Structure formats: C-alpha cells, structure tokens
C-alpha cells in the first residue's frame, strides 16, 4: 500500500507552526522531558487552530476513524487525527516502547488506565485493575508513557475530534491488547 506523504503546510498555518516547533523539540534531544514539551505544543495547537484549518475541516467533514496527518521523515514521529463517534471504544492496550499523547479538539473522550495485578509469570495472560479514569475535553492533552495500559471511549453525542501524537510508528513496534474478561494478552 502506497502512503501519500502529507506535508505540514497542507494542513494549515497553525498546524505547520506546530510541526515546526515539534521538530525543533526533537532536534534538542530525546530525554525524559520531551513528552512533557510535546504535550505543551499539542495543547497550544488544540487551543489555537481555527475550525477552518484544513486538518480540522477534513476531520469534521469526513469523520474518519483514523487519518495520518503528518509523518516526520527525519524523527519518525506521527501525528494522527481521529473522529470518534459516540460509543467508540477500544480494548485496553499498550504502545510498547513508544509514548503517545491523546488530545481533544472538540467533543470529549474518556481514557481509563490500568495496572497489572499479576506478576507477569504466565505468558499470554494478565490480570488488570483500573488505575484511573480521566475525561479529556477540548484543549486537554494526556501523555501515556511506554508500557502504560489504557483504553479510550468517546463521550460526546456529536462526536469528538481527537489528535493522537505517536513518538514512533506503532506498526513497527511490539505492543499488546488485553482482554479484561479472559485475561488474554495478544500481540497487536
């Protein structure tokens, strides 16, 4: 499958500035503060982007479950856009060695974070309990660090525009889904 390269400027002025600032942050180094710095940049984008900017218009008009908005050719980070309809949810999962930011442009989602209560000694099996549940509303961004298990659920009857920043291409890393009912763990 061919992937069409989308440039940041195709998405609008505010988005292009966000990508420029994100690239500068990555150029400074990938230490433990990078996720927090990236969180502030994404929060600014969500606050400042007008509804007529290309990425916003496209997500609202076409309501795609998932769309790649930008992939950085040098640093490898990926900016995804999503339209989550009321009732959209996913099973608990992790992003392996990657960290991820979830942010809401409009609407609301809920993210539940889980902790393992088993010792990890049984391959392909995990026992989870809820650690916390947070509600993300417009302008709110939450980081999920490597290995954190979480699940999302859309809350807004009109749907929600959600941005998901990936520190790397998730299709290239080992990550897992967790079945709460059976305890089964499966590789994504």
Secondary structure, 3 states (H helix, E strand, C coil): CCCCCCCHHHHCHHHHHHHHHHHHHHHHCCCCCHHHHHHHHHHHHHHHCCCCCHHHHHHHHHCCCCEEEEECCCCCCEEEEEEECCCCECCEECCCCCCEEEEEEECEEEEEEEEECCCCCCCCECCEEEEEEEEEECCCEEEECCCCEEEEEECCCCCEEEEEEECCCHHHCCCEEECCCCCEEEEC
